[in-house]
Structure formats: structure tokens, C-alpha cells
Amino acid sequence: MPFKQVVSNWLRECFGHKDALILMEKELREASQDLLRAESGLEYARCMVEYNAARVYRLKNRIEAHKGTQ
């Protein structure tokens, strides 16, 4: 393929009108990536809730046990 045609195709890709299907596929990829990030954040948040609930439970029990020994 001649250099001029390669450059012309590249410029058309960069600045030309994109097909609706190409735009929808790009948006779908972006939405899929956003979903994965959100699911990871949700998983992290759930673990943090469980972790802190366990800490509260443990500390309340230790405080009650400490009060009982005095």
C-alpha cells in the first residue's frame, strides 16, 4: 500500500465520520470497563463493612469483659 494511501486512511480514521456501530462498540467496551471498576469498588466496600463490623463486635466484647474484671 502506498504511503500516501496509508496516511490518507489514517487521517480518515482519526478525523472522519465514524460508523454508528463502531461508536456503539466503543461505548460498550467503556461501559464494560466501568462496570468492572464499580463491581471492584462494591466488593471492596462490602469487605470494609464486614471488617469494621467485626472490629466493633470484638471491641464491645473486650470492653464488657474488661468492665467485668474490675
mmCIF file as Biopython writes it, N, C-alpha, C and O atoms, coordinates in Angstrom:
data_model
#
loop_
_atom_site.group_PDB
_atom_site.id
_atom_site.type_symbol
_atom_site.label_atom_id
_atom_site.label_alt_id
_atom_site.label_comp_id
_atom_site.label_asym_id
_atom_site.label_entity_id
_atom_site.label_seq_id
_atom_site.pdbx_PDB_ins_code
_atom_site.Cartn_x
_atom_site.Cartn_y
_atom_site.Cartn_z
_atom_site.occupancy
_atom_site.B_iso_or_equiv
_atom_site.auth_seq_id
_atom_site.auth_asym_id
_atom_site.pdbx_PDB_model_num
ATOM 1   N N  . MET A ? 1  ? 0.860   -1.173 0.000  1.0 0.0 1  A 1 
ATOM 2   C CA . MET A ? 1  ? 0.000   0.000  0.000  1.0 0.0 1  A 1 
ATOM 3   C C  . MET A ? 1  ? 0.905   1.234  0.000  1.0 0.0 1  A 1 
ATOM 4   O O  . MET A ? 1  ? 1.816   1.335  0.822  1.0 0.0 1  A 1 
ATOM 5   N N  . PRO A ? 2  ? 0.662   2.156  -0.904 1.0 0.0 2  A 1 
ATOM 6   C CA . PRO A ? 2  ? 1.492   3.365  -0.973 1.0 0.0 2  A 1 
ATOM 7   C C  . PRO A ? 2  ? 1.362   4.219  0.286  1.0 0.0 2  A 1 
ATOM 8   O O  . PRO A ? 2  ? 0.324   4.236  0.947  1.0 0.0 2  A 1 
ATOM 9   N N  . PHE A ? 3  ? 2.431   4.916  0.591  1.0 0.0 3  A 1 
ATOM 10  C CA . PHE A ? 3  ? 2.487   5.755  1.782  1.0 0.0 3  A 1 
ATOM 11  C C  . PHE A ? 3  ? 1.361   6.778  1.809  1.0 0.0 3  A 1 
ATOM 12  O O  . PHE A ? 3  ? 0.742   7.000  2.850  1.0 0.0 3  A 1 
ATOM 13  N N  . LYS A ? 4  ? 1.096   7.397  0.674  1.0 0.0 4  A 1 
ATOM 14  C CA . LYS A ? 4  ? 0.051   8.422  0.600  1.0 0.0 4  A 1 
ATOM 15  C C  . LYS A ? 4  ? -1.318  7.835  0.981  1.0 0.0 4  A 1 
ATOM 16  O O  . LYS A ? 4  ? -2.111  8.490  1.657  1.0 0.0 4  A 1 
ATOM 17  N N  . GLN A ? 5  ? -1.581  6.626  0.552  1.0 0.0 5  A 1 
ATOM 18  C CA . GLN A ? 5  ? -2.863  5.979  0.864  1.0 0.0 5  A 1 
ATOM 19  C C  . GLN A ? 5  ? -2.932  5.606  2.346  1.0 0.0 5  A 1 
ATOM 20  O O  . GLN A ? 5  ? -3.987  5.721  2.971  1.0 0.0 5  A 1 
ATOM 21  N N  . VAL A ? 6  ? -1.815  5.165  2.900  1.0 0.0 6  A 1 
ATOM 22  C CA . VAL A ? 6  ? -1.764  4.828  4.325  1.0 0.0 6  A 1 
ATOM 23  C C  . VAL A ? 6  ? -2.056  6.066  5.160  1.0 0.0 6  A 1 
ATOM 24  O O  . VAL A ? 6  ? -2.862  6.026  6.089  1.0 0.0 6  A 1 
ATOM 25  N N  . VAL A ? 7  ? -1.395  7.164  4.819  1.0 0.0 7  A 1 
ATOM 26  C CA . VAL A ? 7  ? -1.601  8.414  5.558  1.0 0.0 7  A 1 
ATOM 27  C C  . VAL A ? 7  ? -3.041  8.886  5.382  1.0 0.0 7  A 1 
ATOM 28  O O  . VAL A ? 7  ? -3.668  9.339  6.340  1.0 0.0 7  A 1 
ATOM 29  N N  . SER A ? 8  ? -3.563  8.783  4.174  1.0 0.0 8  A 1 
ATOM 30  C CA . SER A ? 8  ? -4.938  9.199  3.904  1.0 0.0 8  A 1 
ATOM 31  C C  . SER A ? 8  ? -5.931  8.372  4.728  1.0 0.0 8  A 1 
ATOM 32  O O  . SER A ? 8  ? -6.864  8.921  5.314  1.0 0.0 8  A 1 
ATOM 33  N N  . ASN A ? 9  ? -5.729  7.065  4.769  1.0 0.0 9  A 1 
ATOM 34  C CA . ASN A ? 9  ? -6.613  6.193  5.568  1.0 0.0 9  A 1 
ATOM 35  C C  . ASN A ? 9  ? -6.508  6.526  7.054  1.0 0.0 9  A 1 
ATOM 36  O O  . ASN A ? 9  ? -7.513  6.550  7.764  1.0 0.0 9  A 1 
ATOM 37  N N  . TRP A ? 10 ? -5.295  6.782  7.513  1.0 0.0 10 A 1 
ATOM 38  C CA . TRP A ? 10 ? -5.089  7.111  8.926  1.0 0.0 10 A 1 
ATOM 39  C C  . TRP A ? 10 ? -5.796  8.415  9.283  1.0 0.0 10 A 1 
ATOM 40  O O  . TRP A ? 10 ? -6.459  8.503  10.317 1.0 0.0 10 A 1 
ATOM 41  N N  . LEU A ? 11 ? -5.654  9.424  8.432  1.0 0.0 11 A 1 
ATOM 42  C CA . LEU A ? 11 ? -6.324  10.701 8.668  1.0 0.0 11 A 1 
ATOM 43  C C  . LEU A ? 11 ? -7.844  10.542 8.643  1.0 0.0 11 A 1 
ATOM 44  O O  . LEU A ? 11 ? -8.551  11.150 9.447  1.0 0.0 11 A 1 
ATOM 45  N N  . ARG A ? 12 ? -8.332  9.736  7.733  1.0 0.0 12 A 1 
ATOM 46  C CA . ARG A ? 12 ? -9.778  9.497  7.655  1.0 0.0 12 A 1 
ATOM 47  C C  . ARG A ? 12 ? -10.268 8.814  8.934  1.0 0.0 12 A 1 
ATOM 48  O O  . ARG A ? 12 ? -11.339 9.133  9.453  1.0 0.0 12 A 1 
ATOM 49  N N  . GLU A ? 13 ? -9.469  7.876  9.429  1.0 0.0 13 A 1 
ATOM 50  C CA . GLU A ? 13 ? -9.838  7.197  10.683 1.0 0.0 13 A 1 
ATOM 51  C C  . GLU A ? 13 ? -9.889  8.183  11.848 1.0 0.0 13 A 1 
ATOM 52  O O  . GLU A ? 13 ? -10.804 8.147  12.671 1.0 0.0 13 A 1 
ATOM 53  N N  . CYS A ? 14 ? -8.907  9.046  11.902 1.0 0.0 14 A 1 
ATOM 54  C CA . CYS A ? 14 ? -8.810  9.984  13.020 1.0 0.0 14 A 1 
ATOM 55  C C  . CYS A ? 14 ? -9.862  11.081 12.965 1.0 0.0 14 A 1 
ATOM 56  O O  . CYS A ? 14 ? -10.437 11.451 13.988 1.0 0.0 14 A 1 
ATOM 57  N N  . PHE A ? 15 ? -10.110 11.595 11.777 1.0 0.0 15 A 1 
ATOM 58  C CA . PHE A ? 15 ? -10.950 12.780 11.674 1.0 0.0 15 A 1 
ATOM 59  C C  . PHE A ? 15 ? -12.250 12.568 10.908 1.0 0.0 15 A 1 
ATOM 60  O O  . PHE A ? 15 ? -13.089 13.467 10.864 1.0 0.0 15 A 1 
ATOM 61  N N  . GLY A ? 16 ? -12.429 11.419 10.315 1.0 0.0 16 A 1 
ATOM 62  C CA . GLY A ? 16 ? -13.628 11.164 9.520  1.0 0.0 16 A 1 
ATOM 63  C C  . GLY A ? 16 ? -14.813 10.803 10.388 1.0 0.0 16 A 1 
ATOM 64  O O  . GLY A ? 16 ? -14.676 10.609 11.596 1.0 0.0 16 A 1 
ATOM 65  N N  . HIS A ? 17 ? -15.971 10.713 9.770  1.0 0.0 17 A 1 
ATOM 66  C CA . HIS A ? 17 ? -17.173 10.307 10.484 1.0 0.0 17 A 1 
ATOM 67  C C  . HIS A ? 17 ? -17.098 8.811  10.759 1.0 0.0 17 A 1 
ATOM 68  O O  . HIS A ? 17 ? -16.789 8.013  9.875  1.0 0.0 17 A 1 
ATOM 69  N N  . LYS A ? 18 ? -17.384 8.457  11.988 1.0 0.0 18 A 1 
ATOM 70  C CA . LYS A ? 18 ? -17.315 7.045  12.356 1.0 0.0 18 A 1 
ATOM 71  C C  . LYS A ? 18 ? -18.683 6.406  12.186 1.0 0.0 18 A 1 
ATOM 72  O O  . LYS A ? 18 ? -19.723 7.039  12.370 1.0 0.0 18 A 1 
ATOM 73  N N  . ASP A ? 19 ? -18.644 5.182  11.843 1.0 0.0 19 A 1 
ATOM 74  C CA . ASP A ? 19 ? -19.863 4.408  11.688 1.0 0.0 19 A 1 
ATOM 75  C C  . ASP A ? 19 ? -20.546 4.269  13.053 1.0 0.0 19 A 1 
ATOM 76  O O  . ASP A ? 19 ? -19.867 4.153  14.074 1.0 0.0 19 A 1 
ATOM 77  N N  . ALA A ? 20 ? -21.858 4.281  13.076 1.0 0.0 20 A 1 
ATOM 78  C CA . ALA A ? 20 ? -22.601 4.187  14.338 1.0 0.0 20 A 1 
ATOM 79  C C  . ALA A ? 20 ? -22.258 2.905  15.085 1.0 0.0 20 A 1 
ATOM 80  O O  . ALA A ? 20 ? -22.164 2.914  16.312 1.0 0.0 20 A 1 
ATOM 81  N N  . LEU A ? 21 ? -22.071 1.808  14.368 1.0 0.0 21 A 1 
ATOM 82  C CA . LEU A ? 21 ? -21.742 0.530  15.010 1.0 0.0 21 A 1 
ATOM 83  C C  . LEU A ? 21 ? -20.400 0.618  15.732 1.0 0.0 21 A 1 
ATOM 84  O O  . LEU A ? 21 ? -20.258 0.104  16.842 1.0 0.0 21 A 1 
ATOM 85  N N  . ILE A ? 22 ? -19.424 1.259  15.116 1.0 0.0 22 A 1 
ATOM 86  C CA . ILE A ? 22 ? -18.106 1.407  15.746 1.0 0.0 22 A 1 
ATOM 87  C C  . ILE A ? 22 ? -18.232 2.216  17.027 1.0 0.0 22 A 1 
ATOM 88  O O  . ILE A ? 22 ? -17.627 1.868  18.041 1.0 0.0 22 A 1 
ATOM 89  N N  . LEU A ? 23 ? -19.007 3.287  16.992 1.0 0.0 23 A 1 
ATOM 90  C CA . LEU A ? 23 ? -19.199 4.112  18.185 1.0 0.0 23 A 1 
ATOM 91  C C  . LEU A ? 23 ? -19.913 3.333  19.291 1.0 0.0 23 A 1 
ATOM 92  O O  . LEU A ? 23 ? -19.553 3.439  20.463 1.0 0.0 23 A 1 
ATOM 93  N N  . MET A ? 24 ? -20.932 2.545  18.909 1.0 0.0 24 A 1 
ATOM 94  C CA . MET A ? 24 ? -21.651 1.751  19.915 1.0 0.0 24 A 1 
ATOM 95  C C  . MET A ? 24 ? -20.744 0.699  20.537 1.0 0.0 24 A 1 
ATOM 96  O O  . MET A ? 24 ? -20.804 0.462  21.744 1.0 0.0 24 A 1 
ATOM 97  N N  . GLU A ? 25 ? -19.892 0.057  19.710 1.0 0.0 25 A 1 
ATOM 98  C CA . GLU A ? 25 ? -18.974 -0.953 20.234 1.0 0.0 25 A 1 
ATOM 99  C C  . GLU A ? 25 ? -17.957 -0.321 21.192 1.0 0.0 25 A 1 
ATOM 100 O O  . GLU A ? 25 ? -17.622 -0.903 22.223 1.0 0.0 25 A 1 
ATOM 101 N N  . LYS A ? 26 ? -17.473 0.871  20.841 1.0 0.0 26 A 1 
ATOM 102 C CA . LYS A ? 26 ? -16.534 1.565  21.726 1.0 0.0 26 A 1 
ATOM 103 C C  . LYS A ? 26 ? -17.206 1.910  23.051 1.0 0.0 26 A 1 
ATOM 104 O O  . LYS A ? 26 ? -16.621 1.722  24.118 1.0 0.0 26 A 1 
ATOM 105 N N  . GLU A ? 27 ? -18.442 2.417  22.978 1.0 0.0 27 A 1 
ATOM 106 C CA . GLU A ? 27 ? -19.159 2.765  24.200 1.0 0.0 27 A 1 
ATOM 107 C C  . GLU A ? 27 ? -19.440 1.521  25.041 1.0 0.0 27 A 1 
ATOM 108 O O  . GLU A ? 27 ? -19.389 1.582  26.269 1.0 0.0 27 A 1 
ATOM 109 N N  . LEU A ? 28 ? -19.737 0.392  24.390 1.0 0.0 28 A 1 
ATOM 110 C CA . LEU A ? 28 ? -19.965 -0.859 25.119 1.0 0.0 28 A 1 
ATOM 111 C C  . LEU A ? 28 ? -18.704 -1.293 25.852 1.0 0.0 28 A 1 
ATOM 112 O O  . LEU A ? 28 ? -18.777 -1.725 27.002 1.0 0.0 28 A 1 
ATOM 113 N N  . ARG A ? 29 ? -17.541 -1.183 25.198 1.0 0.0 29 A 1 
ATOM 114 C CA . ARG A ? 29 ? -16.274 -1.531 25.873 1.0 0.0 29 A 1 
ATOM 115 C C  . ARG A ? 29 ? -16.044 -0.633 27.086 1.0 0.0 29 A 1 
ATOM 116 O O  . ARG A ? 29 ? -15.648 -1.106 28.151 1.0 0.0 29 A 1 
ATOM 117 N N  . GLU A ? 30 ? -16.296 0.664  26.919 1.0 0.0 30 A 1 
ATOM 118 C CA . GLU A ? 30 ? -16.117 1.593  28.029 1.0 0.0 30 A 1 
ATOM 119 C C  . GLU A ? 30 ? -17.090 1.281  29.166 1.0 0.0 30 A 1 
ATOM 120 O O  . GLU A ? 30 ? -16.712 1.321  30.337 1.0 0.0 30 A 1 
ATOM 121 N N  . ALA A ? 31 ? -18.342 0.970  28.822 1.0 0.0 31 A 1 
ATOM 122 C CA . ALA A ? 31 ? -19.336 0.638  29.847 1.0 0.0 31 A 1 
ATOM 123 C C  . ALA A ? 31 ? -18.945 -0.646 30.578 1.0 0.0 31 A 1 
ATOM 124 O O  . ALA A ? 31 ? -19.128 -0.749 31.791 1.0 0.0 31 A 1 
ATOM 125 N N  . SER A ? 32 ? -18.412 -1.615 29.853 1.0 0.0 32 A 1 
ATOM 126 C CA . SER A ? 32 ? -17.973 -2.870 30.475 1.0 0.0 32 A 1 
ATOM 127 C C  . SER A ? 32 ? -16.830 -2.617 31.450 1.0 0.0 32 A 1 
ATOM 128 O O  . SER A ? 32 ? -16.796 -3.194 32.537 1.0 0.0 32 A 1 
ATOM 129 N N  . GLN A ? 33 ? -15.900 -1.761 31.064 1.0 0.0 33 A 1 
ATOM 130 C CA . GLN A ? 33 ? -14.783 -1.426 31.952 1.0 0.0 33 A 1 
ATOM 131 C C  . GLN A ? 33 ? -15.276 -0.667 33.181 1.0 0.0 33 A 1 
ATOM 132 O O  . GLN A ? 33 ? -14.820 -0.921 34.296 1.0 0.0 33 A 1 
ATOM 133 N N  . ASP A ? 34 ? -16.199 0.258  32.979 1.0 0.0 34 A 1 
ATOM 134 C CA . ASP A ? 34 ? -16.765 0.997  34.113 1.0 0.0 34 A 1 
ATOM 135 C C  . ASP A ? 34 ? -17.498 0.060  35.068 1.0 0.0 34 A 1 
ATOM 136 O O  . ASP A ? 34 ? -17.420 0.220  36.286 1.0 0.0 34 A 1 
ATOM 137 N N  . LEU A ? 35 ? -18.208 -0.918 34.509 1.0 0.0 35 A 1 
ATOM 138 C CA . LEU A ? 35 ? -18.913 -1.899 35.340 1.0 0.0 35 A 1 
ATOM 139 C C  . LEU A ? 35 ? -17.933 -2.701 36.181 1.0 0.0 35 A 1 
ATOM 140 O O  . LEU A ? 35 ? -18.159 -2.909 37.372 1.0 0.0 35 A 1 
ATOM 141 N N  . LEU A ? 36 ? -16.847 -3.150 35.567 1.0 0.0 36 A 1 
ATOM 142 C CA . LEU A ? 36 ? -15.841 -3.908 36.317 1.0 0.0 36 A 1 
ATOM 143 C C  . LEU A ? 36 ? -15.250 -3.078 37.442 1.0 0.0 36 A 1 
ATOM 144 O O  . LEU A ? 36 ? -15.054 -3.578 38.550 1.0 0.0 36 A 1 
ATOM 145 N N  . ARG A ? 37 ? -14.960 -1.797 37.161 1.0 0.0 37 A 1 
ATOM 146 C CA . ARG A ? 37 ? -14.424 -0.925 38.215 1.0 0.0 37 A 1 
ATOM 147 C C  . ARG A ? 37 ? -15.437 -0.747 39.348 1.0 0.0 37 A 1 
ATOM 148 O O  . ARG A ? 37 ? -15.075 -0.780 40.524 1.0 0.0 37 A 1 
ATOM 149 N N  . ALA A ? 38 ? -16.695 -0.561 38.987 1.0 0.0 38 A 1 
ATOM 150 C CA . ALA A ? 38 ? -17.732 -0.368 40.001 1.0 0.0 38 A 1 
ATOM 151 C C  . ALA A ? 38 ? -17.916 -1.636 40.833 1.0 0.0 38 A 1 
ATOM 152 O O  . ALA A ? 38 ? -18.088 -1.563 42.050 1.0 0.0 38 A 1 
ATOM 153 N N  . GLU A ? 39 ? -17.880 -2.795 40.181 1.0 0.0 39 A 1 
ATOM 154 C CA . GLU A ? 39 ? -18.011 -4.054 40.926 1.0 0.0 39 A 1 
ATOM 155 C C  . GLU A ? 39 ? -16.837 -4.249 41.881 1.0 0.0 39 A 1 
ATOM 156 O O  . GLU A ? 39 ? -17.016 -4.736 42.997 1.0 0.0 39 A 1 
ATOM 157 N N  . SER A ? 40 ? -15.648 -3.874 41.449 1.0 0.0 40 A 1 
ATOM 158 C CA . SER A ? 40 ? -14.482 -3.970 42.331 1.0 0.0 40 A 1 
ATOM 159 C C  . SER A ? 40 ? -14.645 -3.049 43.530 1.0 0.0 40 A 1 
ATOM 160 O O  . SER A ? 40 ? -14.332 -3.430 44.658 1.0 0.0 40 A 1 
ATOM 161 N N  . GLY A ? 41 ? -15.135 -1.838 43.287 1.0 0.0 41 A 1 
ATOM 162 C CA . GLY A ? 41 ? -15.364 -0.899 44.383 1.0 0.0 41 A 1 
ATOM 163 C C  . GLY A ? 41 ? -16.417 -1.414 45.347 1.0 0.0 41 A 1 
ATOM 164 O O  . GLY A ? 41 ? -16.279 -1.270 46.562 1.0 0.0 41 A 1 
ATOM 165 N N  . LEU A ? 42 ? -17.471 -2.014 44.808 1.0 0.0 42 A 1 
ATOM 166 C CA . LEU A ? 42 ? -18.528 -2.572 45.646 1.0 0.0 42 A 1 
ATOM 167 C C  . LEU A ? 42 ? -17.995 -3.718 46.499 1.0 0.0 42 A 1 
ATOM 168 O O  . LEU A ? 42 ? -18.307 -3.815 47.686 1.0 0.0 42 A 1 
ATOM 169 N N  . GLU A ? 43 ? -17.192 -4.585 45.888 1.0 0.0 43 A 1 
ATOM 170 C CA . GLU A ? 43 ? -16.595 -5.699 46.628 1.0 0.0 43 A 1 
ATOM 171 C C  . GLU A ? 43 ? -15.715 -5.177 47.765 1.0 0.0 43 A 1 
ATOM 172 O O  . GLU A ? 43 ? -15.765 -5.692 48.882 1.0 0.0 43 A 1 
ATOM 173 N N  . TYR A ? 44 ? -14.919 -4.166 47.478 1.0 0.0 44 A 1 
ATOM 174 C CA . TYR A ? 44 ? -14.056 -3.574 48.495 1.0 0.0 44 A 1 
ATOM 175 C C  . TYR A ? 44 ? -14.899 -2.982 49.625 1.0 0.0 44 A 1 
ATOM 176 O O  . TYR A ? 44 ? -14.608 -3.200 50.801 1.0 0.0 44 A 1 
ATOM 177 N N  . ALA A ? 45 ? -15.939 -2.238 49.268 1.0 0.0 45 A 1 
ATOM 178 C CA . ALA A ? 45 ? -16.786 -1.600 50.286 1.0 0.0 45 A 1 
ATOM 179 C C  . ALA A ? 45 ? -17.457 -2.651 51.171 1.0 0.0 45 A 1 
ATOM 180 O O  . ALA A ? 45 ? -17.529 -2.482 52.388 1.0 0.0 45 A 1 
ATOM 181 N N  . ARG A ? 46 ? -17.945 -3.727 50.570 1.0 0.0 46 A 1 
ATOM 182 C CA . ARG A ? 46 ? -18.578 -4.795 51.367 1.0 0.0 46 A 1 
ATOM 183 C C  . ARG A ? 46 ? -17.584 -5.402 52.352 1.0 0.0 46 A 1 
ATOM 184 O O  . ARG A ? 46 ? -17.919 -5.659 53.508 1.0 0.0 46 A 1 
ATOM 185 N N  . CYS A ? 47 ? -16.370 -5.627 51.887 1.0 0.0 47 A 1 
ATOM 186 C CA . CYS A ? 47 ? -15.342 -6.188 52.776 1.0 0.0 47 A 1 
ATOM 187 C C  . CYS A ? 47 ? -15.010 -5.232 53.907 1.0 0.0 47 A 1 
ATOM 188 O O  . CYS A ? 47 ? -14.794 -5.664 55.039 1.0 0.0 47 A 1 
ATOM 189 N N  . MET A ? 48 ? -14.967 -3.941 53.617 1.0 0.0 48 A 1 
ATOM 190 C CA . MET A ? 48 ? -14.686 -2.956 54.655 1.0 0.0 48 A 1 
ATOM 191 C C  . MET A ? 48 ? -15.813 -2.910 55.687 1.0 0.0 48 A 1 
ATOM 192 O O  . MET A ? 48 ? -15.552 -2.751 56.880 1.0 0.0 48 A 1 
ATOM 193 N N  . VAL A ? 49 ? -17.059 -3.047 55.241 1.0 0.0 49 A 1 
ATOM 194 C CA . VAL A ? 49 ? -18.188 -3.076 56.174 1.0 0.0 49 A 1 
ATOM 195 C C  . VAL A ? 49 ? -18.071 -4.295 57.082 1.0 0.0 49 A 1 
ATOM 196 O O  . VAL A ? 49 ? -18.231 -4.179 58.297 1.0 0.0 49 A 1 
ATOM 197 N N  . GLU A ? 50 ? -17.793 -5.460 56.508 1.0 0.0 50 A 1 
ATOM 198 C CA . GLU A ? 50 ? -17.643 -6.685 57.308 1.0 0.0 50 A 1 
ATOM 199 C C  . GLU A ? 50 ? -16.481 -6.549 58.295 1.0 0.0 50 A 1 
ATOM 200 O O  . GLU A ? 50 ? -16.601 -6.923 59.461 1.0 0.0 50 A 1 
ATOM 201 N N  . TYR A ? 51 ? -15.366 -6.016 57.820 1.0 0.0 51 A 1 
ATOM 202 C CA . TYR A ? 51 ? -14.186 -5.843 58.667 1.0 0.0 51 A 1 
ATOM 203 C C  . TYR A ? 51 ? -14.491 -4.939 59.856 1.0 0.0 51 A 1 
ATOM 204 O O  . TYR A ? 51 ? -14.167 -5.277 60.995 1.0 0.0 51 A 1 
ATOM 205 N N  . ASN A ? 52 ? -15.106 -3.805 59.596 1.0 0.0 52 A 1 
ATOM 206 C CA . ASN A ? 52 ? -15.392 -2.858 60.673 1.0 0.0 52 A 1 
ATOM 207 C C  . ASN A ? 52 ? -16.490 -3.365 61.602 1.0 0.0 52 A 1 
ATOM 208 O O  . ASN A ? 52 ? -16.454 -3.087 62.801 1.0 0.0 52 A 1 
ATOM 209 N N  . ALA A ? 53 ? -17.455 -4.094 61.080 1.0 0.0 53 A 1 
ATOM 210 C CA . ALA A ? 53 ? -18.482 -4.689 61.945 1.0 0.0 53 A 1 
ATOM 211 C C  . ALA A ? 53 ? -17.840 -5.698 62.895 1.0 0.0 53 A 1 
ATOM 212 O O  . ALA A ? 53 ? -18.202 -5.761 64.070 1.0 0.0 53 A 1 
ATOM 213 N N  . ALA A ? 54 ? -16.898 -6.481 62.396 1.0 0.0 54 A 1 
ATOM 214 C CA . ALA A ? 54 ? -16.196 -7.451 63.239 1.0 0.0 54 A 1 
ATOM 215 C C  . ALA A ? 54 ? -15.355 -6.738 64.297 1.0 0.0 54 A 1 
ATOM 216 O O  . ALA A ? 54 ? -15.284 -7.187 65.441 1.0 0.0 54 A 1 
ATOM 217 N N  . ARG A ? 55 ? -14.723 -5.639 63.922 1.0 0.0 55 A 1 
ATOM 218 C CA . ARG A ? 55 ? -13.946 -4.859 64.892 1.0 0.0 55 A 1 
ATOM 219 C C  . ARG A ? 55 ? -14.829 -4.324 66.003 1.0 0.0 55 A 1 
ATOM 220 O O  . ARG A ? 55 ? -14.481 -4.423 67.180 1.0 0.0 55 A 1 
ATOM 221 N N  . VAL A ? 56 ? -15.979 -3.753 65.634 1.0 0.0 56 A 1 
ATOM 222 C CA . VAL A ? 56 ? -16.906 -3.202 66.626 1.0 0.0 56 A 1 
ATOM 223 C C  . VAL A ? 56 ? -17.352 -4.304 67.581 1.0 0.0 56 A 1 
ATOM 224 O O  . VAL A ? 56 ? -17.353 -4.120 68.798 1.0 0.0 56 A 1 
ATOM 225 N N  . TYR A ? 57 ? -17.731 -5.453 67.018 1.0 0.0 57 A 1 
ATOM 226 C CA . TYR A ? 57 ? -18.179 -6.587 67.838 1.0 0.0 57 A 1 
ATOM 227 C C  . TYR A ? 57 ? -17.064 -7.011 68.800 1.0 0.0 57 A 1 
ATOM 228 O O  . TYR A ? 57 ? -17.307 -7.194 69.993 1.0 0.0 57 A 1 
ATOM 229 N N  . ARG A ? 58 ? -15.853 -7.164 68.284 1.0 0.0 58 A 1 
ATOM 230 C CA . ARG A ? 58 ? -14.714 -7.588 69.104 1.0 0.0 58 A 1 
ATOM 231 C C  . ARG A ? 58 ? -14.426 -6.568 70.199 1.0 0.0 58 A 1 
ATOM 232 O O  . ARG A ? 58 ? -14.229 -6.940 71.356 1.0 0.0 58 A 1 
ATOM 233 N N  . LEU A ? 59 ? -14.399 -5.298 69.846 1.0 0.0 59 A 1 
ATOM 234 C CA . LEU A ? 59 ? -14.080 -4.271 70.847 1.0 0.0 59 A 1 
ATOM 235 C C  . LEU A ? 59 ? -15.161 -4.149 71.910 1.0 0.0 59 A 1 
ATOM 236 O O  . LEU A ? 59 ? -14.846 -3.959 73.085 1.0 0.0 59 A 1 
ATOM 237 N N  . LYS A ? 60 ? -16.428 -4.253 71.523 1.0 0.0 60 A 1 
ATOM 238 C CA . LYS A ? 60 ? -17.505 -4.217 72.519 1.0 0.0 60 A 1 
ATOM 239 C C  . LYS A ? 60 ? -17.373 -5.374 73.494 1.0 0.0 60 A 1 
ATOM 240 O O  . LYS A ? 60 ? -17.542 -5.200 74.701 1.0 0.0 60 A 1 
ATOM 241 N N  . ASN A ? 61 ? -17.069 -6.554 72.970 1.0 0.0 61 A 1 
ATOM 242 C CA . ASN A ? 61 ? -16.904 -7.722 73.844 1.0 0.0 61 A 1 
ATOM 243 C C  . ASN A ? 61 ? -15.720 -7.556 74.789 1.0 0.0 61 A 1 
ATOM 244 O O  . ASN A ? 61 ? -15.806 -7.918 75.962 1.0 0.0 61 A 1 
ATOM 245 N N  . ARG A ? 62 ? -14.640 -7.024 74.297 1.0 0.0 62 A 1 
ATOM 246 C CA . ARG A ? 62 ? -13.457 -6.818 75.152 1.0 0.0 62 A 1 
ATOM 247 C C  . ARG A ? 62 ? -13.723 -5.766 76.215 1.0 0.0 62 A 1 
ATOM 248 O O  . ARG A ? 62 ? -13.275 -5.900 77.354 1.0 0.0 62 A 1 
ATOM 249 N N  . ILE A ? 63 ? -14.458 -4.712 75.843 1.0 0.0 63 A 1 
ATOM 250 C CA . ILE A ? 63 ? -14.791 -3.683 76.828 1.0 0.0 63 A 1 
ATOM 251 C C  . ILE A ? 63 ? -15.671 -4.275 77.921 1.0 0.0 63 A 1 
ATOM 252 O O  . ILE A ? 63 ? -15.438 -4.031 79.105 1.0 0.0 63 A 1 
ATOM 253 N N  . GLU A ? 64 ? -16.671 -5.043 77.536 1.0 0.0 64 A 1 
ATOM 254 C CA . GLU A ? 64 ? -17.555 -5.676 78.521 1.0 0.0 64 A 1 
ATOM 255 C C  . GLU A ? 64 ? -16.759 -6.638 79.407 1.0 0.0 64 A 1 
ATOM 256 O O  . GLU A ? 64 ? -16.970 -6.676 80.619 1.0 0.0 64 A 1 
ATOM 257 N N  . ALA A ? 65 ? -15.847 -7.416 78.815 1.0 0.0 65 A 1 
ATOM 258 C CA . ALA A ? 65 ? -15.037 -8.349 79.609 1.0 0.0 65 A 1 
ATOM 259 C C  . ALA A ? 65 ? -14.114 -7.582 80.558 1.0 0.0 65 A 1 
ATOM 260 O O  . ALA A ? 65 ? -13.904 -7.999 81.697 1.0 0.0 65 A 1 
ATOM 261 N N  . HIS A ? 66 ? -13.578 -6.487 80.097 1.0 0.0 66 A 1 
ATOM 262 C CA . HIS A ? 66 ? -12.690 -5.676 80.946 1.0 0.0 66 A 1 
ATOM 263 C C  . HIS A ? 66 ? -13.462 -5.050 82.101 1.0 0.0 66 A 1 
ATOM 264 O O  . HIS A ? 66 ? -12.961 -4.993 83.224 1.0 0.0 66 A 1 
ATOM 265 N N  . LYS A ? 67 ? -14.686 -4.578 81.830 1.0 0.0 67 A 1 
ATOM 266 C CA . LYS A ? 67 ? -15.505 -3.994 82.889 1.0 0.0 67 A 1 
ATOM 267 C C  . LYS A ? 67 ? -15.878 -5.053 83.928 1.0 0.0 67 A 1 
ATOM 268 O O  . LYS A ? 67 ? -16.006 -4.751 85.115 1.0 0.0 67 A 1 
ATOM 269 N N  . GLY A ? 68 ? -16.050 -6.290 83.473 1.0 0.0 68 A 1 
ATOM 270 C CA . GLY A ? 68 ? -16.434 -7.364 84.380 1.0 0.0 68 A 1 
ATOM 271 C C  . GLY A ? 68 ? -15.313 -7.787 85.305 1.0 0.0 68 A 1 
ATOM 272 O O  . GLY A ? 68 ? -15.578 -8.377 86.353 1.0 0.0 68 A 1 
ATOM 273 N N  . THR A ? 69 ? -14.070 -7.507 84.952 1.0 0.0 69 A 1 
ATOM 274 C CA . THR A ? 69 ? -12.953 -7.908 85.815 1.0 0.0 69 A 1 
ATOM 275 C C  . THR A ? 69 ? -12.585 -6.854 86.836 1.0 0.0 69 A 1 
ATOM 276 O O  . THR A ? 69 ? -11.751 -7.101 87.707 1.0 0.0 69 A 1 
ATOM 277 N N  . GLN A ? 70 ? -13.193 -5.683 86.742 1.0 0.0 70 A 1 
ATOM 278 C CA . GLN A ? 70 ? -12.851 -4.617 87.681 1.0 0.0 70 A 1 
ATOM 279 C C  . GLN A ? 70 ? -13.769 -4.603 88.872 1.0 0.0 70 A 1 
ATOM 280 O O  . GLN A ? 70 ? -13.616 -3.763 89.759 1.0 0.0 70 A 1 
#
